[in-house]
């Protein structure tokens, strides 16, 4: 069974805050690209620039927790939350107890692996 951990975050961008959101999102993506164990970290935005989705994938629970306790989350996420709101947060895989504790502060719902490739 795969050990990867994935997050899908639904984001609602506040009115008139898209430019600020975009700058923060780019900084978050750049920071995450430097993290060992980060497999994917991609933002997608709706045509009206009011909603975004963030797809994240980490090698394993240890890499997911390293991200959640690193500067992208501790420094940049608070900036992002000043211009956007988390509408949904889903976790796929087994993030482990440390990451689960952090994820619960964001209201994340977890989905455990059932099988497949």
N, C-alpha and C positions, 0 to 999 in steps of 0.2 A: 504494500500500500504506500502511496505517495506521502511524503512528510511535508510537502509544501503547504504553506499557509497563505490564503488569499483574502483580501479585503475588497469590498465594493462599497464605496461611500457615495451617497446621494447628497448633493450640495445645492442649496438655494442661495443664489447671489442676491444681495440686497440692491434695491433700486439705486442706480447711479454709482455703483461700486465695482463695476466690472473691471475697469482698468487697474484698480488697486488689487482686486482678486487675481487678475492675470499675473501681475508682477510677483505676488506672493506664491502663487502656484508654480511659476517658473523657478523661483528660488527653492521651493520644496522639492521639485523634481531634480534640480541640480544637486542639492544636498543628499538626496536619497541615492542618486547615481554613484556617489562616493562610498556608500555603505557596503561592506562585504556581506554577501548573502541576500542582497536585494536583487530579485530577478526581473521584476517589472514595476513601474510606477508611472502611470499615464493618466493625464487629465483629458476629459472629453467635455465639450461644451455644446449646449443647445443653440440653434440658429438665432434665437432671440437674446442669447447671452444672459439668461436669467437662471439657468440650471446647469449644473455640471455633474459629472461622475468622475470618481477617482478609482482606478483599478490598481491594486497593489498585489504583488506576489513576492513571497520570501521563501528562501531555500528550506527553512525549517522553523520550529518554534523559537529557537535561540536567536535566529536572525530577525524574526518578527519582534521579539522583545527588545533586541538591541535598537531597532528602529523606534519603537514606542518610547524608549527611555533616552533616545538621542536628541540632538539639537533640532532636527526638523520638527519633531513633535513638541518638544519642550519650549522652543523659541518661536518657530514659525506658525504652528497651529493656532496659538493664541492670537496672532496677527490676522490669520485667515478668519477666525471666528468673530473678528471685529467688523468684517465686511460680508460675511456669509454665515449661513446656518446649516447644520447637519440635518438633513431631512430623513436619511436612512443610513444604516451602517450594518453591513452583513459580513460575517466572518465565515470562511470555508476552510475546513481542516481542523487540526488540533493545535491551538496556539499555546497551550501550556498554562499553568496556573498564574505565573507572573504576568504574562501578556493579557490573560483573561481579566485580571484585576484592573489593569489599565483600560482595557477595552470597555469594561462595564461603565466607566465614567463617561463614555461617549454614547451609552445606550445601545451598544452593539449586540446584535442577535447572532448566535453561533449555529452553524450547521456542521455536524460531524460527518466524516466520510462514511459512505455506505458501500461503495465499491465502484469499479470502473477504472478506466485509464485516463 
